[in-house]
Amino acid sequence: MEKLSCSMIVKSACRGYVNGKTQIWNLTLSVSELPKDLPYGPNARNATLDAKPAKAMLKTLKEEPEKFVLYNSGIMLIANEITAKRIEGGDFQVTLELEIPTAEYEGDFLGHGVINGGHTYKAIMHALYGQHKPRESYPNVNNAHVQVSVAVGINEEEVSQISRARNLSLSVPVYALKNLDHIWQPIEKALPEEYRQNVVFKPNEDDELDEKADYDVTDLVRRLALINNKLFPFRDDKHPIKAYTSRGSLVSSWKQEDYQDIIPLLKDVLWLEEQIIKRHENINGKGQGKIVITKVSGCTKKPMKLITGYTTDSLTVGDIFYMPVIAAFRVFVKDGEWLESIDKLWGTWGNNLVDRLWETYRSEGRSSASAFARSKSTWSSLTNMVAMQFVQI
C-alpha cells in the first residue's frame, strides 16, 4: 500500500457524523479545487463520459455551471485521514490522506478514493482539464461548485459493503457488485491472458476494453455451470438449463465452493465451444444452406467472435446450439479432472453431439428455438447419449 496526500480549499467544512473512529465530513467547494487523479478503487463501477448522467452533467457545467451544485448529488470519498483548518477569508484548507494498493499488493483491500459519484468526478475532470477525450469548451466551469462527503475511520472489510450499498441500482450489474469482494479472481486467473481483452469483469473498467469486449464474467460463469456436476449432477438427471434461461440467478447465487474444482477447466471449456462453432460452420456456414436463419433464435448471418478470439466468417450460432453439447461433456469430469484428454474426448464425441443436437432441432423444435432450448429433453438426450455409451465411469 502507498499513501496519497491531497489538499483543497473549501467554502464550508462540517463534521456531520461521529461514531467512535468513524466520521463523515460534508464539504462544499469549487470544482476547480477538486484534487486531480483521485482513484476509483472502491467504486462498484468505473465512470464513463458516454453514460447519460455524465452527459447531463457536462451540459450543466457548460451552460449553467452555477446550478451544478443544485442539480448534482455530489461525490463520496473514503479516506484514511482528514484534517480541516480555517484560513483567512473564512474558507477551510482540507487535507486528505488515502491509502492506495500498489501493483505488488496481493491483499483484498480495495483502497481509498471515489466510492460514489464517479460520473460526477469524471465529468468535472473532463470539463476542467480535458481528461479522457478531446476537450470541449467550458468557459465558466470555475463558477461551478460541488458537494463532497468524506468518510474516515472505515474498516477495510466495510469498504466493499458501503460501495455495494451506495451503488445499488439497476445500472450496476450484479456481477459488478459481487466483484467488490474480489470473488471473480479465481476465474480471472484461470482465464488465459490472451482471452482477457474479450471479457469485462467490472463495467467501464477500461474504455478501450469495454469497446472491444463482447463478453463479461457472467458469460464465464454460465460456461462453468455447463460442466458443473455438483450443481447439475447428470446421474440425477439434472441439467444446467439455467445457463441458457437464467444467467442472473447463476451469478447472484454464486458460491466459489460450488465451482472451485472446475474453474481450472475453463480454458478447455472455451476450447470446446470453439470446436463446436467450427463444426457448425461446416454444417451451416459457408454457403451450406442447411440453416434457416430467419427461423432460428439467436442465429444470424453475421460474424461471431468467441471468448477465445476466434471469429466466424458469416455465421452467429445461438446459445442453444452449443450449450447442451458442452453440458454433455460433464459426464467426463470427475474430481475436477477430465477422464481423458479433452482433445481425445472431442475427437470421439464432438462432431456426433453437434450433429445430433442440430438434427433433433430440425425434426422437433424448428418452430420455436426458445421452447427447444428450455426443454429438459433437449439437454438430457445428449448427456444420456454419452453417459450410456461411455463405460469408463
WOWO-V734518 format. One record per residue. N is the residue number from 1. RES is the residue in three letters. SS is DSSP state (a for helix, b for strand, c for the rest). PSI is psi as a letter, one per 20 degrees, with the letter a starting at -180 (* if undefined). D_FIRST is the distance of its C-alpha to the first C-alpha in whole Angstrom. Layout:
n;res;ss;psi;d_first
N;RES;SS;PSI;D_FIRST
N;RES;SS;PSI;D_FIRST
This chain:
n;res;ss;psi;d_first
1;MET;c;q;0
2;GLU;b;q;4
3;LYS;b;p;7
4;LEU;b;p;10
5;SER;b;p;13
6;CYS;b;q;16
7;SER;b;q;20
8;MET;b;q;23
9;ILE;b;p;27
10;VAL;b;q;28
11;LYS;c;h;32
12;SER;b;q;31
13;ALA;b;o;28
14;CYS;b;p;29
15;ARG;b;n;27
16;GLY;b;i;29
17;TYR;b;p;27
18;VAL;b;p;26
19;ASN;b;n;26
20;GLY;c;c;25
21;LYS;c;i;21
22;THR;b;p;21
23;GLN;b;q;22
24;ILE;b;p;23
25;TRP;b;q;24
26;ASN;b;p;26
27;LEU;b;q;27
28;THR;b;p;29
29;LEU;b;r;29
30;SER;b;q;30
31;VAL;a;h;28
32;SER;a;i;28
33;GLU;a;i;26
34;LEU;c;p;23
35;PRO;c;q;20
36;LYS;c;q;20
37;ASP;c;k;17
38;LEU;c;q;15
39;PRO;c;q;13
40;TYR;c;j;15
41;GLY;c;g;13
42;PRO;c;i;14
43;ASN;c;p;18
44;ALA;c;h;20
45;ARG;c;q;22
46;ASN;c;q;21
47;ALA;c;q;24
48;THR;c;p;26
49;LEU;c;i;29
50;ASP;c;i;32
51;ALA;c;q;31
52;LYS;a;g;34
53;PRO;a;g;32
54;ALA;a;h;31
55;LYS;a;g;34
56;ALA;a;h;36
57;MET;a;g;33
58;LEU;a;h;34
59;LYS;a;g;37
60;THR;a;g;37
61;LEU;a;h;35
62;LYS;a;g;38
63;GLU;a;h;41
64;GLU;c;m;40
65;PRO;a;h;37
66;GLU;a;i;38
67;LYS;a;i;38
68;PHE;a;g;35
69;VAL;a;h;34
70;LEU;a;h;37
71;TYR;a;h;36
72;ASN;c;q;32
73;SER;c;i;30
74;GLY;c;a;27
75;ILE;b;q;24
76;MET;b;p;21
77;LEU;b;q;18
78;ILE;b;p;15
79;ALA;c;r;14
80;ASN;c;g;12
81;GLU;b;q;15
82;ILE;b;p;18
83;THR;b;q;21
84;ALA;b;p;24
85;LYS;b;p;27
86;ARG;b;p;31
87;ILE;c;r;32
88;GLU;c;p;35
89;GLY;c;i;37
90;GLY;c;i;35
91;ASP;c;r;32
92;PHE;b;q;29
93;GLN;b;o;26
94;VAL;b;p;23
95;THR;b;p;19
96;LEU;b;q;16
97;GLU;b;p;12
98;LEU;b;q;10
99;GLU;b;p;6
100;ILE;b;p;5
101;PRO;c;p;5
102;THR;c;r;5
103;ALA;c;h;9
104;GLU;c;i;9
105;TYR;c;p;7
106;GLU;c;j;10
107;GLY;c;a;10
108;ASP;c;i;11
109;PHE;c;p;9
110;LEU;c;i;10
111;GLY;c;r;8
112;HIS;c;r;11
113;GLY;b;b;13
114;VAL;b;o;17
115;ILE;b;h;18
116;ASN;b;q;22
117;GLY;c;k;24
118;GLY;a;h;22
119;HIS;a;g;26
120;THR;a;g;26
121;TYR;a;g;23
122;LYS;a;h;24
123;ALA;a;g;28
124;ILE;a;g;27
125;MET;a;h;25
126;HIS;a;g;28
127;ALA;a;h;31
128;LEU;a;g;29
129;TYR;a;i;28
130;GLY;c;k;29
131;GLN;c;q;26
132;HIS;c;h;26
133;LYS;c;r;30
134;PRO;c;p;33
135;ARG;c;p;33
136;GLU;c;r;36
137;SER;c;p;38
138;TYR;c;m;36
139;PRO;c;h;39
140;ASN;c;k;38
141;VAL;a;h;34
142;ASN;a;i;34
143;ASN;a;i;36
144;ALA;c;q;34
145;HIS;b;r;32
146;VAL;b;q;29
147;GLN;b;p;28
148;VAL;b;p;24
149;SER;b;p;23
150;VAL;b;p;20
151;ALA;b;p;19
152;VAL;b;r;17
153;GLY;c;k;17
154;ILE;c;p;16
155;ASN;c;q;15
156;GLU;a;g;13
157;GLU;a;i;16
158;GLU;a;i;18
159;VAL;a;g;16
160;SER;a;h;17
161;GLN;a;g;20
162;ILE;a;g;21
163;SER;a;g;20
164;ARG;a;g;23
165;ALA;a;g;25
166;ARG;a;h;25
167;ASN;c;j;25
168;LEU;c;o;28
169;SER;c;r;31
170;LEU;c;h;33
171;SER;c;i;31
172;VAL;c;o;28
173;PRO;c;q;28
174;VAL;a;h;28
175;TYR;a;h;26
176;ALA;a;g;23
177;LEU;a;g;23
178;LYS;a;h;23
179;ASN;a;i;20
180;LEU;a;h;18
181;ASP;a;j;18
182;HIS;c;k;17
183;ILE;c;i;21
184;TRP;c;i;22
185;GLN;a;g;19
186;PRO;a;h;22
187;ILE;a;g;24
188;GLU;a;h;22
189;LYS;a;h;22
190;ALA;a;i;26
191;LEU;c;p;26
192;PRO;c;q;27
193;GLU;a;h;25
194;GLU;a;i;28
195;TYR;a;i;29
196;ARG;a;h;25
197;GLN;a;i;27
198;ASN;a;i;29
199;VAL;b;p;27
200;VAL;b;p;25
201;PHE;c;i;23
202;LYS;c;p;22
203;PRO;c;p;24
204;ASN;c;k;24
205;GLU;c;h;21
206;ASP;c;p;22
207;ASP;a;g;26
208;GLU;a;g;27
209;LEU;a;g;26
210;ASP;a;h;28
211;GLU;a;h;31
212;LYS;a;h;31
213;ALA;c;p;30
214;ASP;c;i;33
215;TYR;b;r;31
216;ASP;b;r;29
217;VAL;a;h;27
218;THR;a;h;30
219;ASP;a;h;32
220;LEU;a;h;31
221;VAL;a;g;31
222;ARG;a;g;35
223;ARG;a;h;35
224;LEU;a;h;34
225;ALA;a;h;36
226;LEU;a;h;39
227;ILE;c;k;39
228;ASN;c;n;38
229;ASN;c;i;40
230;LYS;c;g;39
231;LEU;c;h;39
232;PHE;c;m;42
233;PRO;c;p;44
234;PHE;a;h;47
235;ARG;a;h;49
236;ASP;a;j;49
237;ASP;c;k;50
238;LYS;c;p;47
239;HIS;c;q;45
240;PRO;c;l;42
241;ILE;c;h;44
242;LYS;a;h;41
243;ALA;a;h;39
244;TYR;a;g;42
245;THR;a;h;42
246;SER;c;m;39
247;ARG;a;h;36
248;GLY;a;h;34
249;SER;a;h;35
250;LEU;a;h;34
251;VAL;a;g;30
252;SER;a;h;31
253;SER;c;j;32
254;TRP;c;p;30
255;LYS;c;p;29
256;GLN;a;h;27
257;GLU;a;h;29
258;ASP;a;i;32
259;TYR;a;i;31
260;GLN;c;h;29
261;ASP;c;h;32
262;ILE;c;i;33
263;ILE;a;g;29
264;PRO;a;i;30
265;LEU;a;j;33
266;LEU;a;g;32
267;LYS;a;g;32
268;ASP;a;h;36
269;VAL;a;g;37
270;LEU;a;h;36
271;TRP;a;g;38
272;LEU;a;g;41
273;GLU;a;g;40
274;GLU;a;g;41
275;GLN;a;h;44
276;ILE;a;g;45
277;ILE;a;h;45
278;LYS;a;h;47
279;ARG;a;h;49
280;HIS;a;h;50
281;GLU;a;h;50
282;ASN;a;h;53
283;ILE;a;g;55
284;ASN;a;i;54
285;GLY;c;a;53
286;LYS;c;l;54
287;GLY;c;j;58
288;GLN;c;h;58
289;GLY;c;j;59
290;LYS;c;h;59
291;ILE;c;p;56
292;VAL;c;n;57
293;ILE;a;g;54
294;THR;a;i;56
295;LYS;a;j;56
296;VAL;c;o;53
297;SER;c;p;50
298;GLY;c;i;47
299;CYS;c;p;49
300;THR;b;r;49
301;LYS;c;k;50
302;LYS;c;q;47
303;PRO;c;q;45
304;MET;c;p;42
305;LYS;b;p;39
306;LEU;c;r;37
307;ILE;c;h;33
308;THR;c;i;34
309;GLY;c;i;35
310;TYR;c;p;39
311;THR;b;p;41
312;THR;c;r;45
313;ASP;c;g;47
314;SER;c;l;49
315;LEU;c;o;48
316;THR;b;p;46
317;VAL;c;p;46
318;GLY;c;q;46
319;ASP;a;h;43
320;ILE;a;h;46
321;PHE;a;j;48
322;TYR;c;h;45
323;MET;a;g;43
324;PRO;a;h;46
325;VAL;a;g;46
326;ILE;a;g;43
327;ALA;a;h;43
328;ALA;a;h;46
329;PHE;a;i;44
330;ARG;a;i;42
331;VAL;a;h;46
332;PHE;a;j;44
333;VAL;b;p;41
334;LYS;b;p;41
335;ASP;c;k;38
336;GLY;c;j;36
337;GLU;b;q;38
338;TRP;b;q;41
339;LEU;c;h;44
340;GLU;c;r;45
341;SER;c;q;43
342;ILE;a;h;42
343;ASP;a;h;44
344;LYS;a;g;47
345;LEU;a;g;47
346;TRP;a;g;47
347;GLY;a;h;50
348;THR;a;g;52
349;TRP;a;h;51
350;GLY;a;f;49
351;ASN;a;h;52
352;ASN;a;h;54
353;LEU;a;g;51
354;VAL;a;g;51
355;ASP;a;h;55
356;ARG;a;g;55
357;LEU;a;g;53
358;TRP;a;g;54
359;GLU;a;h;58
360;THR;a;g;57
361;TYR;a;g;56
362;ARG;a;h;59
363;SER;a;h;61
364;GLU;a;h;60
365;GLY;a;j;57
366;ARG;c;h;58
367;SER;c;h;59
368;SER;c;o;55
369;ALA;a;h;52
370;SER;a;g;50
371;ALA;a;h;53
372;PHE;a;g;53
373;ALA;a;h;49
374;ARG;a;i;49
375;SER;c;p;52
376;LYS;a;h;51
377;SER;a;h;54
378;THR;a;g;52
379;TRP;a;g;49
380;SER;a;h;51
381;SER;a;g;54
382;LEU;a;g;51
383;THR;a;g;50
384;ASN;a;h;53
385;MET;a;g;54
386;VAL;a;g;52
387;ALA;a;h;52
388;MET;a;h;56
389;GLN;a;h;56
390;PHE;c;o;53
391;VAL;c;i;54
392;GLN;c;m;52
393;ILE;c;*;50
